[in-house]
Amino acid sequence: MDSTEAIQELKKLISDVKPCAVTEFLGWIRSNIDDMYEEAVDKSRQNCDIMLDTIRDEIRERLPINATFPTERILTPVAGPNSDCDPTTTVHVDAFLFDDNVIDGLCDDGKMSRNYCRQCGSKEISPLTFITHSASVRQIKYMFQYLLPNLHGKAVLDVGSRTGAVLYGAYLFSDASKIVGVELDKSFCDLQKKIVEKYEFKDRIKIVHQNIMNYLQYLNRFDVIILNNVFEFFMEMKAQKQVWQSLYQNINKPGTMLITIPSVKESLQNLQTNINLSKWLKEVDMCEVCKKTNMLMYGQEDPDDKDLASIHLYEVLPRT
Ligand SMILES: C[S@@+](CC[C@H](N)C(=O)[O-])C[C@H]1O[C@@H](n2cnc3c(N)ncnc32)[C@H](O)[C@@H]1O
């Protein structure tokens, strides 16, 4: 039976339970449902999931806990929603490497904290700001299993590929024939190359150590271009403005799909680029797909975690 039929059957079963036993029965469901849900999620895991987890564990071993390299220059945004990231109370927690379960384990071991003490020695504590520079496993699976169409024969580009998380996801969860990651930081490029070599992903994944500004002439070769908050923490606003203007000029093949976190509108908000967004891109409404995937991944249509809802899909419009 499918899930709709199962829901009907469950409702019928509940209506058949003696009134004096209903509360006890529902109480039993309530206290057992989380374990049953976790068990079902575990059972649905496939080889691709296990492989991505293995890669994740390996990269975690290779990086410091804040998952940054000394070769990087990470900036605090001066405008927009992330401009409140006070460097003293902001921690870099890579969402690909550390999911909630791993973070809980590290907090229990005293290796990580979710809070800081506002007045040393007192119980007056505040939550630290967590900033991620990677997509989470859920976001990656959402992109390639639910958001995008079949990518057989298509080319995917991840701008700023960092640990390579999105690239491995594209390899494992899609049929894309060409998957390219362009990354500014050499240490991260070396890390990605090691993983690609070790897991024999070389037939479809290529890593390019380059500023995207030096790769503009190739952008129209791709069918899908992914931009996960690439520039905000890594470039001054003036450089961000230039790079977005260059993307606007060079991503102009009609039908190219753009996946962005956050929305392009939000990224451009404080940059005064004069890009006419409505002439460049059409946003694809993925609300229903998002709700359905949330149901599968979180067991709720609208979870507190807005990981999936933060992903935007666009189609490049013909230039007039
Ligand atoms: C937020 S991370 C995105 C990571 C990855 N795409 C993901 O979703 O997991 C942004 C990455 O873009 C890189 N980057 C920033 N500006 C860049 C540029 N102009 N060209 C290439 N890479 C850039 C940074 O070094 C950083 O590793």
The ligand as a MOL file (V3000), in Angstrom:
LIG
                    3D

  0  0  0     0  0            999 V3000
M  V30 BEGIN CTAB
M  V30 COUNTS 27 29 0 0 0
M  V30 BEGIN ATOM
M  V30 1 C 30.2840 28.8730 0.7040 0
M  V30 2 S 31.5920 27.9760 -0.0250 0 CHG=1
M  V30 3 C 30.6480 26.9330 -1.0880 0
M  V30 4 C 31.0560 25.4810 -1.0030 0
M  V30 5 C 30.3910 24.4950 -1.9130 0
M  V30 6 N 29.9890 25.0080 -3.1860 0
M  V30 7 C 29.2060 23.8460 -1.2300 0
M  V30 8 O 28.0750 24.2020 -1.5430 0
M  V30 9 O 29.4140 22.9880 -0.3760 0 CHG=-1
M  V30 10 C 32.2870 29.1450 -1.1380 0
M  V30 11 C 33.6150 28.7290 -1.7310 0
M  V30 12 O 33.8230 29.5630 -2.8590 0
M  V30 13 C 35.1980 29.8890 -2.9520 0
M  V30 14 N 35.2770 31.1420 -3.7050 0
M  V30 15 C 35.0010 32.3900 -3.2580 0
M  V30 16 N 35.1610 33.2910 -4.2470 0
M  V30 17 C 35.5260 32.5960 -5.3610 0
M  V30 18 C 35.8510 32.9640 -6.6990 0
M  V30 19 N 35.8180 34.2320 -7.0880 0
M  V30 20 N 36.1860 31.9860 -7.5670 0
M  V30 21 C 36.2420 30.6830 -7.1750 0
M  V30 22 N 35.9470 30.2780 -5.9190 0
M  V30 23 C 35.5810 31.2110 -5.0200 0
M  V30 24 C 35.6680 29.9840 -1.5180 0
M  V30 25 O 37.0590 29.7540 -1.4230 0
M  V30 26 C 34.8100 28.8980 -0.8340 0
M  V30 27 O 35.5210 27.7020 -0.7120 0
M  V30 END ATOM
M  V30 BEGIN BOND
M  V30 1 1 1 2
M  V30 2 1 2 3
M  V30 3 1 2 10
M  V30 4 1 3 4
M  V30 5 1 4 5
M  V30 6 1 5 6
M  V30 7 1 5 7
M  V30 8 2 7 8
M  V30 9 1 7 9
M  V30 10 1 10 11
M  V30 11 1 11 12
M  V30 12 1 11 26
M  V30 13 1 12 13
M  V30 14 1 13 14
M  V30 15 1 13 24
M  V30 16 1 14 15
M  V30 17 1 14 23
M  V30 18 2 15 16
M  V30 19 1 16 17
M  V30 20 1 17 18
M  V30 21 2 17 23
M  V30 22 1 18 19
M  V30 23 2 18 20
M  V30 24 1 20 21
M  V30 25 2 21 22
M  V30 26 1 22 23
M  V30 27 1 24 25
M  V30 28 1 24 26
M  V30 29 1 26 27
M  V30 END BOND
M  V30 END CTAB
M  END
